[in-house]
Amino acid sequence: MTIKCILFDVDWVIITSEKFSLQYSKNFNISIDKLSPFFITDFKKCIIWNWDLKELIKPWILKWNFEWNVDDFLKLWFDSSRVIDYRMIDFVNKCKQDWIFCYLATNQEKYRTGYMKNQMWFDKIFDWIFSSCYIWAKKPNIEYFDYILNKLKNDYNINSDEILFIDDLNKNIETAKKMWIKTHLYKEFEELNKYFNKWII
């Protein structure tokens, strides 16, 4: 069956920047062990339940030797995490020329979601951004994919087997497979290109 829609993960698929916590650890001489607890506790509240990142991160940046304010910290974070693989952007544009809908499917909090839309122009490049903070569920949970499938079915009459999901994490791929979505575990661009061509009818 023809592919009508592609769901793209963002980090390490579209965006190829080094992980921010690793960058920060090196640049500010902070142990990664001091950074990790935030990302496995408070940050999860921001990407699932839309808690305010600016409020939750305030006490953390004091521990991380950051001398400026929260807005400065987020600017540093987002600016350092915007290296784009433009081969993927060309790929997206080609797909859209072939009348294939192209969406982002990402676990994000609201400020970086807004940054991607307004500063990186992703709202112009992609047809929509399915961000976990507005779905109140994240990959690899079934609820996240359920939301997207219902949206695509109701608004565009697109069925699960007409969707291709591209992600770099196997746990996300496995959930999508259970929902009859076609999948590709992303490793490198050339491999994706070969895989995709077999679905074009």
Secondary structure as GFF3:
##gff-version 3
##sequence-region A 1 201
A	DSSP	beta_strand	5	8	.	.	.	ID=ss1
A	DSSP	alpha_helix	20	27	.	.	.	ID=ss2
A	DSSP	alpha_helix	32	40	.	.	.	ID=ss3
A	DSSP	alpha_helix	42	48	.	.	.	ID=ss4
A	DSSP	alpha_helix	53	63	.	.	.	ID=ss5
A	DSSP	alpha_helix	70	79	.	.	.	ID=ss6
A	DSSP	alpha_helix	86	97	.	.	.	ID=ss7
A	DSSP	beta_strand	101	106	.	.	.	ID=ss8
A	DSSP	alpha_helix	110	118	.	.	.	ID=ss9
A	DSSP	alpha_helix	122	125	.	.	.	ID=ss10
A	DSSP	beta_strand	128	131	.	.	.	ID=ss11
A	DSSP	alpha_helix	132	135	.	.	.	ID=ss12
A	DSSP	alpha_helix	142	156	.	.	.	ID=ss13
A	DSSP	three_ten_helix	160	162	.	.	.	ID=ss14
A	DSSP	beta_strand	163	167	.	.	.	ID=ss15
A	DSSP	alpha_helix	170	178	.	.	.	ID=ss16
A	DSSP	beta_strand	182	185	.	.	.	ID=ss17
A	DSSP	alpha_helix	189	197	.	.	.	ID=ss18
###
